[in-house]
Amino acid sequence: MVQLPLFRIAARPDFVKAHRRRNTILMAPPMLVELVGAVWLWQIPALALVLAIWIVTFVWYIPAYSRLAQGHTGAIRQLTAWHWVRTLCWTVRAALLLWITGHRG
């Protein structure tokens, strides 16, 4: 809601590629920890949400960034929509994990 609309102004291919590279460096480790944690907990709903986030990220989100890097600013709308899907999954997963940890002790 903050960054993606700004790409309409700064959607130069070099800027988008640099943003994507830095974002990957920032987000890859926490996403791997998230996956390992979901497998370790073996809570099927939490694992399903992590897999949904990964599928959305790799099937729709990353290709939309590639289109944006090629100058297709229409991809911003698609990125925003898929970002809401990922945000919803992360929110539900966080609530689920809070519930799980509250009922394990």
C-alpha positions as CSV (number, residue, x, y, z in Angstrom):
1,M,0.0,0.0,0.0
2,V,3.1,2.2,0.3
3,Q,5.8,0.8,-1.9
4,L,3.9,-0.7,-4.8
5,P,1.9,2.4,-5.9
6,L,5.2,4.4,-5.9
7,F,6.5,2.1,-8.7
8,R,4.2,4.1,-11.0
9,I,6.7,7.0,-10.5
10,A,9.9,5.1,-10.2
11,A,9.3,2.0,-12.3
12,R,12.6,2.2,-14.1
13,P,13.8,-1.3,-14.9
14,D,17.1,-0.8,-13.0
15,F,15.2,0.5,-9.9
16,V,12.8,-2.4,-9.9
17,K,15.5,-5.0,-10.3
18,A,17.5,-3.5,-7.4
19,H,14.4,-3.4,-5.3
20,R,13.6,-7.0,-6.1
21,R,17.2,-8.1,-5.4
22,R,17.3,-6.4,-2.0
23,N,13.8,-7.6,-1.1
24,T,14.9,-11.2,-1.9
25,I,18.0,-10.9,0.3
26,L,15.8,-9.5,3.1
27,M,12.9,-11.9,2.8
28,A,14.4,-15.3,1.8
29,P,15.8,-16.2,5.3
30,P,12.6,-15.4,7.2
31,M,10.6,-17.3,4.6
32,L,12.8,-20.4,5.1
33,V,12.6,-20.1,8.9
34,E,8.8,-19.8,8.5
35,L,8.7,-23.0,6.4
36,V,10.9,-25.0,8.7
37,G,8.8,-23.8,11.7
38,A,5.6,-24.9,10.0
39,V,7.0,-28.3,9.2
40,W,8.5,-28.7,12.7
41,L,5.1,-27.8,14.3
42,W,3.4,-30.1,11.9
43,Q,0.1,-28.2,12.2
44,I,-1.6,-28.8,8.9
45,P,-3.5,-25.5,8.7
46,A,-0.3,-23.5,9.5
47,L,1.7,-25.5,6.9
48,A,-1.1,-25.1,4.3
49,L,-1.0,-21.3,4.8
50,V,2.8,-21.2,4.4
51,L,2.5,-23.3,1.2
52,A,-0.2,-20.9,0.0
53,I,2.1,-17.9,0.6
54,W,4.9,-19.6,-1.3
55,I,2.7,-20.6,-4.2
56,V,1.3,-17.1,-4.5
57,T,4.8,-15.7,-4.2
58,F,6.5,-18.0,-6.8
59,V,3.6,-18.4,-9.3
60,W,2.1,-14.9,-9.4
61,Y,4.1,-12.4,-7.3
62,I,7.6,-12.9,-8.7
63,P,6.4,-13.1,-12.4
64,A,4.5,-9.8,-11.8
65,Y,7.7,-8.2,-10.6
66,S,9.4,-9.4,-13.7
67,R,6.8,-7.8,-15.8
68,L,7.1,-4.6,-13.8
69,A,10.9,-4.7,-14.3
70,Q,10.2,-4.8,-18.1
71,G,8.2,-1.6,-17.8
72,H,4.7,-3.0,-17.5
73,T,3.2,-0.7,-14.8
74,G,-0.1,-2.6,-15.1
75,A,1.6,-5.3,-13.0
76,I,1.4,-2.9,-10.0
77,R,-2.4,-3.6,-9.7
78,Q,-1.7,-7.4,-9.8
79,L,1.1,-7.1,-7.2
80,T,-1.1,-5.2,-4.9
81,A,-4.0,-7.7,-5.2
82,W,-1.6,-10.7,-4.6
83,H,0.0,-8.8,-1.7
84,W,-3.4,-8.7,0.0
85,V,-3.8,-12.5,-0.4
86,R,-0.3,-13.0,1.2
87,T,-1.1,-10.5,4.0
88,L,-4.4,-12.4,4.8
89,C,-2.5,-15.7,4.9
90,W,0.2,-14.3,7.2
91,T,-2.4,-12.8,9.5
92,V,-4.5,-16.0,9.8
93,R,-1.3,-17.9,10.3
94,A,-0.1,-15.6,13.1
95,A,-3.5,-15.9,14.8
96,L,-3.3,-19.7,14.4
97,L,0.2,-19.8,15.9
98,L,-0.9,-17.7,18.8
99,W,-3.7,-20.0,19.4
100,I,-1.5,-23.1,19.2
101,T,1.1,-21.7,21.6
102,G,-1.6,-20.7,24.0
103,H,-3.0,-24.2,24.1
104,R,0.3,-26.1,24.3
105,G,1.2,-25.0,27.9
